[in-house]
Amino acid sequence: MSKGSIWKKSQRRGLAPAAEIFAAAVQEDPAVEAEREEAAWRQRSLLAIEDDQALARRLEAQGCVLAEAGRFHEARARLDEAVRRDPKCATAHEALAQVLLEQGLAFEAVRAAEAACECRPAWAVACLTLGRAQRNLGELRLALGSCDAALHRAAADADADAGEEEEARAEALEVERLLVLQRVRSGGVADGGFATREALRAEAELAGGGGSDAAAPCEIEPLGILEELW
């Protein structure tokens, strides 16, 4: 009797397509419906992530343009929003660090550069920006370690720009000069003595320099105090 009843109802309304019958069955099964809703939610979440990443790229590009124009306050706002939407974007963190340095906010710049290094540990540019931020904060030994790491990474990266290694080398030499000058003024080195890069690197590693433990020794000549400073 039940089969006849179903057939009569179907006959009256016309046979439904298989997809409609399945959809009706799904509606009647709470477990299947819940599974479908969960799959739809996951899909919406993925689309939201993709949208955030695309928006972060646009905000980063706008921030860089504003920074190049000297409009650092507006640039910072764009880059802050970019890293909020995509916390794993190393280039946005690094650009934000540069803007913060331009604003004289060394501590905030260190934190932004550290985030860039965490997102992309092998990136020489992020290590170098961290070194500059640490130098501006007065943490010269940490800065030397970061510059050392940047020099090592630039030399090891076949895709790095030609000037990255020289830029890192120049920054490391400047930090060394400041370290030696600091030691002379504090009486740590007698006039006429000299400080080697190896000695300064050892101090930087003891101080916990930014990634210096992964950096190979750099071929830089010892710094003679009287020759370099005066």
NORVEN-V73525 format. One record per backbone hydrogen bond with DSSP energy under -1.0 kcal/mol. CO is the residue of the C=O (numbers start at 0). NH is the residue of the N-H. Records with the same first field share a line. If there is no record, write none. Layout:
CO=NH, NH
This chain:
0=4
1=5
2=6
3=7
4=8
5=9
6=10
7=11
8=12
9=13
16=20
17=21
18=22
19=23
20=24
21=25
22=26
23=27
25=28
28=32
29=33
30=34
31=35
32=36
33=37
34=38
35=39
36=40
37=41
38=42
39=43
40=44
41=45
42=46
43=47
44=48
45=49
46=50
47=51
48=52
49=53
50=54
51=55
52=56
53=57
54=58
55=59
56=60
57=61
58=62
59=63
60=64
61=65
62=66
63=67
64=68
65=70
66=69
69=71
70=74
71=75
72=76
73=77
74=78
75=79
76=80
77=81
78=82
79=83
80=84
81=85
85=88
87=89
88=92
89=93
90=94
91=95
92=96
93=97
94=98
95=99
96=100
97=101
98=102
99=104
100=103
103=105
104=108
105=109
106=110
107=111
108=112
109=113
110=114
111=115
112=116
113=117
114=118
115=119
119=122
122=126
123=127
124=128
125=129
126=130
127=131
128=132
129=133
130=134
131=135
132=136
133=138
134=137
137=139
138=142
139=143
140=144
141=145
142=146
143=147
144=148
145=149
146=150
147=151
148=152
149=153
150=154
151=155
152=156
156=159
160=163
162=166
163=167
164=168
165=169
166=170
167=171
168=172
169=173
170=174
171=175
172=176
173=177
174=178
175=179
176=180
177=181
178=182
179=183
180=184
181=185
182=187
183=186
189=192
194=222
195=199
196=200
197=201
198=202
199=203
200=204
201=205
202=206
203=208
204=207
208=210
210=213
211=214
217=219
222=194
223=227
224=228
225=229
